[in-house]
Amino acid sequence: MHIVCVCGLGMGSSLILKMTVDKTLKELGATGHDIEHWDAGTVDSRGADLIVTSADFESRFSGRDNVIFVNNVVNTGEVKEKLKTYLEARHLL
């Protein structure tokens, strides 16, 4: 699964979120995921199976079924809960 963590410029919070997602997936025992971090504009021109981004981008990505919105990019508990729910719903975990 190709997972992309997104922020405005693709450098700060998306990189932190990428590290949080990677750590969380390891804790869940999930393997085989490719994780990148991009800016919000890049996502539209490139494919991603799952987008993980902050709640600040909810209006930009609303209506998509492959987006997880988090309130705190360093909150491993929140990211873990939302990733687990997403992956289990799709029988990927």
N, C-alpha and C positions, 0 to 999 in steps of 0.2 A: 504494500500500500504506500502510495506517495503522499506524504503529509507535508503541508506547507504552513509555516507560522508566519503571520502577517502583521506588519505595523505600517505606519505612514511612510517611513523612509527605508525600511528593510534592514536597519542596522542595529538599533538599540533594543527596544522591547521585543522585537521578533526574535532576536538572537537569544535573549534571556528566556523567552517562551519556548524556543527550540530546545534549549538545555533542560527546561522543566518537563517538556513532553517526552524527551528521550529518557530522562530519569524515571518518569512515571511509567512508561511502557516497559522498561526493564523490571520495575517493581511488580507490574501486572503479569510478567512472564510473556509478554507479546514480542514476537520476533518478526524479522523480514520487512521492517518498515524503513523507508527512505525518508528522512526528515530534512527539509530545507527551510530557510527563512528568506522572505522576499518583502518588497514594498507592495502596497495595496494595488498599484497600477499594473504590476507585472502579472498578478494572478489572472487577470482577464485575458492575457495573451498566451498564457501557458497553462497546461493542465495540472490539476491536483485532485487526488481522490478525496482528500479531507483538508479543509482549511481550519486552522486554529488561530483565533485572533481575539483581541480585547473587545469588550462590550462597546467601546467607543466606535467601532466600525459596524455596529448592528444595522444601521440604516443603509450602509453601502452594500452589505451582503444579505440583506433580508430576502426571504423567499427561496433561498438555496437550502437544499436538504443535506449538504455536505459541509456545514460550517458549525463549529463549536465556538461559542462566545464565552470568554472568561472575564471576571471582574478584576482579578489580580494575577498578573503573569508569573509571579514567583510563588503563588500559593499552590504547592504541590497537592494538597488535599482537594482543592477545588478542581484542579486540572485532572487529577486521578479519577475523581467521581464522574466528571463529565465525559472523559475518554472511555472509561469503563462502560458507562451507560450507552454511549454511541457504538462502541465495538460489539457489545453484547447484543444490542438490538439488530445488528447486521450479521450476527453469528460469526464474528471475526475474532472472538476471544473465548 
